[in-house]
Amino acid sequence: MDIDPSRSSRRILIVTDAWRPQINGVVRTLESLAAQLRSWGHEVSFLTPEPFWTVPVPTYPEIRLSLVSRRTVFHFMARTRAHHIHIATEGPLGLLARRYCLERDKAFTTSFHTRFPEYASARLPVPEEWSYGYLRWFHDPAAATMVPTLSLRDELLAHDFSHLTLWGRGVDGNRFRPGPKTMFTDLAGPHLLYVGRVSAEKNVTAFLDLDVPGSKIVVGDGPDRAHLERAHPDARFVGYLHGEALAAAYRSADVVVFPSRTDTFGNVVTEALASGTPVAAYPVTGPRDILTDQRAGTVSEDLAVAVRRSLTLRREDARALGEQFTWSASALQFLSALVPATLQQRRLTKAG
């Protein structure tokens, strides 16, 4: 649907359990989306864990769950008088926002960002299908569930999800841009870079175990960092980087390696491409949707083969592909999927 993003100002409420100080793709996506929407004159408000007491998720302390009452959430949502309600996550805030909409017969949309079934089964003896059952129940009353890639849409359809619509991602091409190499100059080349959480579900070990020439650099932190540093003393772990330091790290790498098999998109991939750095990844959801031009990156079940090939690619071609991902295009897709909160959907009143 063709829409003029600035035709009329909308009040949009986004509910998310993922928020600062977390550093992840969900938070970056929502912040970038809001900035684009506000630049068009829309009023975007957030219901986040920020004002509430939180507790850490067992085995995953970086993620914290809000301790919040039904009364508080319902009062906040009523006070916003939002034209559109979007529930981004399936945690405590998302659950209460969903309940508010169903009890008030408010139409809403949701989005699918994270493979919690796979993450949960890696830590706990919980069958993936049990978790997918919960997620189906959560998203089913939504007028639309937004997904970042066509591959993920097909996967969720196979798990019996419905009313799925595409909401792609963008990248800040001014912040992440080609330029001279200014970091890692004391390390032997080529420079192979991983950016992201250092945790089991990110499959960082597959990167560190690669038998390829060069230096391996890990930007990020997480529960697996300490033991991976001990197991791989030749790799350099630099922790989280932000702003210009992160952009410089991308520019200073010869290849960005994305070893995850469980991400739903992979903002790291588009940030690398925008920086003019080719990417090596497995042919899974996210990378195979982004790396559609083999001149910009390589997907292969043999990650070492992907790295070696990507080292031969031109940085100009990586940048050209990265320029295709914009936050304006992403925000337009988001706007087109929203529904008026006042839309009366009879099936919503029958959902649990």
QUIDA-V370127 format. One record per residue. N is the residue number from 1. SS is DSSP state (2 for helix, 1 for strand, 0 for the rest). PSI is psi in radians with two decimals (NA if undefined). OMEGA is omega in degrees with one decimal (999 if undefined). Layout:
BEGIN
n = (N,N)
ss = (SS,SS)
psi = (PSI,PSI)
omega = (OMEGA,OMEGA)
END
This chain:
BEGIN
n = (1,2,3,4,5,6,7,8,9,10,11,12,13,14,15,16,17,18,19,20,21,22,23,24,25,26,27,28,29,30,31,32,33,34,35,36,37,38,39,40,41,42,43,44,45,46,47,48,49,50,51,52,53,54,55,56,57,58,59,60,61,62,63,64,65,66,67,68,69,70,71,72,73,74,75,76,77,78,79,80,81,82,83,84,85,86,87,88,89,90,91,92,93,94,95,96,97,98,99,100,101,102,103,104,105,106,107,108,109,110,111,112,113,114,115,116,117,118,119,120,121,122,123,124,125,126,127,128,129,130,131,132,133,134,135,136,137,138,139,140,141,142,143,144,145,146,147,148,149,150,151,152,153,154,155,156,157,158,159,160,161,162,163,164,165,166,167,168,169,170,171,172,173,174,175,176,177,178,179,180,181,182,183,184,185,186,187,188,189,190,191,192,193,194,195,196,197,198,199,200,201,202,203,204,205,206,207,208,209,210,211,212,213,214,215,216,217,218,219,220,221,222,223,224,225,226,227,228,229,230,231,232,233,234,235,236,237,238,239,240,241,242,243,244,245,246,247,248,249,250,251,252,253,254,255,256,257,258,259,260,261,262,263,264,265,266,267,268,269,270,271,272,273,274,275,276,277,278,279,280,281,282,283,284,285,286,287,288,289,290,291,292,293,294,295,296,297,298,299,300,301,302,303,304,305,306,307,308,309,310,311,312,313,314,315,316,317,318,319,320,321,322,323,324,325,326,327,328,329,330,331,332,333,334,335,336,337,338,339,340,341,342,343,344,345,346,347,348,349,350,351,352)
ss = (0,0,0,0,0,0,0,0,0,0,1,1,1,1,1,0,0,0,0,0,0,0,0,0,2,2,2,2,2,2,2,2,2,2,2,2,2,2,2,0,0,0,1,1,1,1,1,0,2,2,2,0,1,1,1,1,1,0,0,1,1,1,1,1,1,1,1,0,0,2,2,2,2,2,2,2,2,2,2,2,0,0,0,1,1,1,1,0,0,0,0,2,2,2,2,2,2,2,2,2,2,2,2,0,0,0,0,0,1,1,1,1,0,0,0,2,2,2,2,2,2,2,2,0,0,0,0,2,2,2,2,2,2,2,2,2,2,2,2,2,0,0,0,1,1,1,1,0,0,2,2,2,2,2,2,2,2,2,0,0,0,0,0,1,1,1,0,0,0,0,0,0,0,0,0,0,0,0,0,0,0,0,0,0,0,0,0,0,0,0,1,1,1,1,1,0,0,0,0,2,2,2,0,2,2,2,2,2,0,0,0,0,0,0,1,1,1,1,1,1,0,0,0,0,2,2,2,2,2,2,2,0,0,0,0,1,1,1,1,0,0,0,2,2,2,2,2,2,2,2,2,2,0,0,1,1,1,1,0,0,0,0,0,0,0,0,2,2,2,2,2,2,2,2,0,0,0,0,1,1,1,0,0,0,0,0,2,2,2,2,0,0,0,0,0,0,1,1,1,0,0,0,2,2,2,2,2,2,2,2,0,0,0,0,2,2,2,2,2,2,2,2,0,0,0,0,2,2,2,2,2,2,2,2,2,2,2,0,0,0,0,0,0,0,0,2,2,2,2,2,0,0)
psi = (2.27,2.18,2.63,1.98,-0.35,0.23,-0.76,2.46,2.36,2.57,2.02,2.19,2.20,2.18,2.19,2.36,-0.25,2.10,2.99,2.50,0.21,2.52,1.77,3.06,-0.55,-0.85,-0.81,-0.69,-0.83,-0.68,-0.76,-0.70,-0.84,-0.72,-0.73,-0.80,-0.73,-0.58,-0.37,-0.01,0.11,2.63,1.95,2.16,2.71,2.44,1.95,3.02,-0.12,-0.78,0.03,2.77,2.51,2.79,2.56,2.58,2.28,2.34,-0.01,1.11,-0.34,-0.42,2.23,2.49,2.43,2.45,1.71,2.60,2.75,-0.76,-0.76,-0.82,-0.79,-0.72,-0.76,-0.81,-0.65,-0.67,-0.49,-0.45,0.82,2.46,-0.56,2.44,2.19,2.19,1.96,-0.40,2.86,0.37,-2.82,-0.78,-0.74,-0.71,-0.79,-0.63,-0.73,-0.79,-0.73,-0.86,-0.73,-0.72,-0.51,0.06,0.79,2.29,2.58,2.86,2.82,3.01,2.67,1.94,-0.58,2.44,1.21,-0.60,-0.77,-0.70,-0.75,-0.75,-0.39,-0.36,-0.49,2.70,1.08,2.05,2.45,-0.67,-0.48,-0.80,-0.70,-0.56,-0.75,-0.77,-0.66,-0.79,-0.73,-0.82,-0.32,-0.69,-0.19,2.55,-0.55,2.51,2.06,2.35,2.59,-0.33,2.76,-0.61,-0.74,-0.66,-0.79,-0.68,-0.77,-0.59,-0.66,-0.42,0.27,0.45,2.76,3.10,0.93,2.46,2.65,2.28,1.72,-3.12,2.82,-3.02,2.55,1.72,-0.22,-0.67,-0.83,1.88,2.77,2.73,-3.08,2.70,2.11,-0.09,2.80,0.33,-0.27,-0.08,2.60,2.44,2.96,2.76,2.05,2.17,2.33,2.36,2.19,-3.03,2.50,1.48,2.88,-0.73,-0.27,-0.13,0.67,-0.52,-0.63,-0.60,-0.84,-0.44,-0.05,2.34,1.36,2.67,2.71,-3.02,2.41,2.28,2.30,2.05,2.04,3.13,2.97,-3.10,-0.38,-0.01,-0.82,-0.84,-0.50,-0.61,-0.71,-0.68,-0.37,1.25,-0.33,-0.24,2.68,2.15,2.11,-0.01,-2.97,2.48,2.64,2.82,-2.34,-0.53,-0.71,-0.77,-0.70,-0.62,-0.77,-0.81,-0.51,-0.11,2.64,-0.57,2.42,2.21,2.20,1.62,-0.08,2.47,0.02,-0.05,2.65,-0.31,-1.38,1.23,-0.52,-0.65,-0.82,-0.59,-0.70,-0.83,-0.78,-0.52,-0.04,0.36,2.09,2.74,2.48,2.32,2.95,2.71,1.19,3.02,2.32,-1.46,-0.72,-0.37,-0.56,-0.80,1.12,-0.19,1.96,-0.13,-0.21,-0.32,3.02,2.32,2.35,2.57,-0.33,1.75,-0.57,-0.69,-0.73,-0.72,-0.85,-0.71,-0.73,-0.45,-0.29,-0.07,2.76,2.41,-0.53,-0.63,-0.59,-0.82,-0.71,-0.71,-0.71,-0.57,-0.23,-0.23,1.91,2.62,-0.42,-0.75,-0.71,-0.81,-0.60,-0.73,-0.73,-0.85,-0.73,-0.38,-0.27,2.69,2.63,2.36,-0.42,-0.08,2.18,1.98,1.93,-0.58,-0.39,-0.62,-0.25,-0.17,2.78,NA)
omega = (177.6,178.6,173.3,-172.8,-177.7,-175.6,178.0,-179.0,179.1,170.5,-175.3,175.3,176.3,-180.0,-178.4,173.1,178.1,-178.1,177.7,11.5,175.2,176.1,-179.8,-176.0,179.7,-178.4,-179.6,-179.9,-177.3,178.0,-179.9,177.0,-178.2,179.5,179.7,-179.0,179.4,178.3,176.5,177.2,178.7,178.8,-177.3,174.9,-178.1,164.1,-173.3,177.3,-170.3,-176.4,-171.5,168.5,179.5,175.6,-179.0,173.6,177.1,-178.7,-178.4,-169.2,179.2,176.7,-177.4,-178.1,-176.3,170.4,-170.8,-176.0,174.9,-177.1,-178.9,-179.0,-178.9,180.0,179.9,-175.4,177.8,-176.1,-178.2,-178.1,-175.1,171.6,-177.0,178.4,177.6,179.7,-169.9,-174.0,-172.1,-179.0,-176.4,179.0,177.8,179.3,-179.5,176.3,176.4,-179.9,177.1,-177.4,-178.2,-179.9,-179.2,-177.2,177.0,173.8,-178.2,173.4,176.2,173.1,-178.6,-175.3,-164.6,178.7,-179.9,178.1,179.3,-179.5,-178.2,-177.6,176.9,-176.8,-172.9,178.3,-178.5,178.5,-178.6,-175.2,174.8,179.9,177.6,175.8,177.1,-178.0,175.3,179.1,-177.3,-171.4,-172.0,-178.7,-177.6,175.3,176.1,172.8,-174.8,179.1,-172.3,-176.1,176.6,179.0,178.6,176.6,-179.2,178.0,-178.9,173.9,178.0,175.5,174.7,168.8,-179.1,-179.1,178.7,178.3,-173.7,170.1,-177.2,-177.2,177.4,176.4,179.0,-176.8,174.8,178.3,179.0,-172.7,177.2,178.3,-177.4,175.6,-178.1,-178.3,174.9,-177.1,177.5,-179.2,177.5,178.2,-4.7,-177.1,-178.6,-170.1,167.7,177.1,177.3,177.0,177.2,-175.4,-171.4,-174.7,178.3,174.1,-177.1,179.9,178.9,176.0,-175.3,-179.6,-177.3,176.2,-179.4,179.6,175.2,-178.9,178.9,-176.6,-179.1,174.1,-178.5,-178.1,179.6,-172.0,-177.5,-172.4,-173.1,-176.3,176.3,174.9,178.8,-176.6,-176.8,-176.7,179.8,178.0,177.5,177.2,-174.8,-178.7,179.7,171.0,-177.2,172.2,-175.9,178.7,177.6,178.8,178.7,178.5,176.9,-178.2,-174.8,179.0,173.9,175.6,169.2,-178.7,-178.5,-172.2,-175.7,173.4,-171.3,178.9,178.1,176.0,-178.0,177.5,178.8,-177.1,-179.0,176.6,177.4,-179.2,179.5,178.4,-179.3,-177.5,178.0,-174.8,172.3,-175.3,171.9,-179.3,-176.3,177.8,-176.1,-179.4,-178.2,175.7,-177.1,-173.3,-178.3,177.7,-176.3,174.9,-175.5,-178.2,-175.0,170.8,-179.1,174.1,172.3,-173.5,177.9,176.3,179.1,179.2,-177.3,179.9,-178.2,176.5,-179.2,-173.6,-178.3,-179.8,179.4,-179.2,175.5,179.8,-178.8,178.0,179.5,-178.6,179.2,-177.7,-177.7,177.9,176.3,177.4,178.3,-178.5,176.4,176.9,179.6,-179.8,-176.0,-179.5,-179.2,175.2,176.4,179.7,-178.6,180.0,-178.6,178.1,-174.0,-176.0,178.8,-177.1,-179.1,-176.5,-177.4,999)
END
